[in-house]
């Protein structure tokens, strides 16, 4: 069986759907962050697949590396925010944290 661009796009769409579900349905901030990571990884699959099959050569790989660096920075900052929220409110549920003025 020959793997085509359609296979990569279907895998990316499934991964994006799981990530979107995790962001929309979960209350736990850590699960929301994991959903965002899934969405970013689905974008990476698209970048690499279009670079390979679309003739972009290294442009897709460079965009994927940029997204990986962005995801690492996002994870570090977001986890610091979640730890700070946990220290203030003793919960990581995003529905229970409604005041950030204090």
CORVENHU-V769232 format. One record per residue. N is the residue number from 0. RES is the residue in three letters. PSI is psi in radians with two decimals (NA if undefined). NEAR is the number of other C-alpha atoms within 8 Angstrom. Layout:
# CORVENHU-V769232
n=N res=RES psi=PSI near=NEAR
n=N res=RES psi=PSI near=NEAR
This chain:
# CORVENHU-V769232
n=0 res=UNK psi=2.31 near=2
n=1 res=UNK psi=2.22 near=3
n=2 res=UNK psi=2.19 near=6
n=3 res=UNK psi=3.14 near=6
n=4 res=UNK psi=-0.61 near=9
n=5 res=UNK psi=-0.68 near=6
n=6 res=UNK psi=-0.76 near=8
n=7 res=UNK psi=-0.71 near=12
n=8 res=UNK psi=-0.65 near=11
n=9 res=UNK psi=-0.77 near=8
n=10 res=UNK psi=-0.71 near=9
n=11 res=UNK psi=-0.68 near=12
n=12 res=UNK psi=-0.68 near=9
n=13 res=UNK psi=-0.77 near=8
n=14 res=UNK psi=-0.71 near=12
n=15 res=UNK psi=-0.70 near=11
n=16 res=UNK psi=-0.75 near=8
n=17 res=UNK psi=-0.73 near=10
n=18 res=UNK psi=-0.74 near=14
n=19 res=UNK psi=-0.69 near=11
n=20 res=UNK psi=-0.74 near=10
n=21 res=UNK psi=-0.66 near=12
n=22 res=UNK psi=-0.71 near=12
n=23 res=UNK psi=-0.59 near=7
n=24 res=UNK psi=-0.34 near=6
n=25 res=UNK psi=2.60 near=10
n=26 res=UNK psi=-0.43 near=9
n=27 res=UNK psi=2.27 near=9
n=28 res=UNK psi=-0.57 near=11
n=29 res=UNK psi=-0.71 near=9
n=30 res=UNK psi=-0.61 near=11
n=31 res=UNK psi=-0.74 near=13
n=32 res=UNK psi=-0.65 near=11
n=33 res=UNK psi=-0.62 near=10
n=34 res=UNK psi=-0.70 near=14
n=35 res=UNK psi=-0.67 near=11
n=36 res=UNK psi=-0.68 near=10
n=37 res=UNK psi=-0.70 near=12
n=38 res=UNK psi=-0.76 near=12
n=39 res=UNK psi=-0.64 near=10
n=40 res=UNK psi=-0.59 near=9
n=41 res=UNK psi=-0.61 near=13
n=42 res=UNK psi=-0.66 near=10
n=43 res=UNK psi=-0.71 near=11
n=44 res=UNK psi=-0.74 near=11
n=45 res=UNK psi=-0.78 near=11
n=46 res=UNK psi=-0.83 near=12
n=47 res=UNK psi=-0.72 near=11
n=48 res=UNK psi=-0.77 near=13
n=49 res=UNK psi=-0.51 near=12
n=50 res=UNK psi=-0.67 near=14
n=51 res=UNK psi=-0.82 near=10
n=52 res=UNK psi=-0.33 near=7
n=53 res=UNK psi=-0.06 near=7
n=54 res=UNK psi=0.41 near=7
n=55 res=UNK psi=-0.13 near=9
n=56 res=UNK psi=-1.89 near=8
n=57 res=UNK psi=-0.08 near=7
n=58 res=UNK psi=-0.72 near=8
n=59 res=UNK psi=-0.70 near=14
n=60 res=UNK psi=-0.68 near=11
n=61 res=UNK psi=-0.69 near=8
n=62 res=UNK psi=-0.69 near=10
n=63 res=UNK psi=-0.71 near=12
n=64 res=UNK psi=-0.68 near=8
n=65 res=UNK psi=-0.73 near=8
n=66 res=UNK psi=-0.66 near=10
n=67 res=UNK psi=-0.74 near=8
n=68 res=UNK psi=-0.74 near=8
n=69 res=UNK psi=-0.71 near=8
n=70 res=UNK psi=-0.65 near=10
n=71 res=UNK psi=-0.74 near=8
n=72 res=UNK psi=-0.72 near=8
n=73 res=UNK psi=-0.72 near=8
n=74 res=UNK psi=-0.73 near=9
n=75 res=UNK psi=-0.82 near=8
n=76 res=UNK psi=-0.74 near=8
n=77 res=UNK psi=-0.70 near=9
n=78 res=UNK psi=-0.60 near=9
n=79 res=UNK psi=-0.71 near=8
n=80 res=UNK psi=-0.74 near=8
n=81 res=UNK psi=-0.72 near=11
n=82 res=UNK psi=-0.68 near=8
n=83 res=UNK psi=-0.72 near=8
n=84 res=UNK psi=-0.70 near=12
n=85 res=UNK psi=-0.66 near=10
n=86 res=UNK psi=-0.62 near=7
n=87 res=UNK psi=-0.75 near=6
n=88 res=UNK psi=-0.10 near=8
n=89 res=UNK psi=0.56 near=7
n=90 res=UNK psi=2.71 near=8
n=91 res=UNK psi=0.19 near=13
n=92 res=UNK psi=2.20 near=9
n=93 res=UNK psi=-0.38 near=9
n=94 res=UNK psi=-0.49 near=6
n=95 res=UNK psi=-0.29 near=7
n=96 res=UNK psi=1.70 near=11
n=97 res=UNK psi=-0.20 near=6
n=98 res=UNK psi=2.20 near=5
n=99 res=UNK psi=0.32 near=5
n=100 res=UNK psi=-0.52 near=3
n=101 res=UNK psi=NA near=3
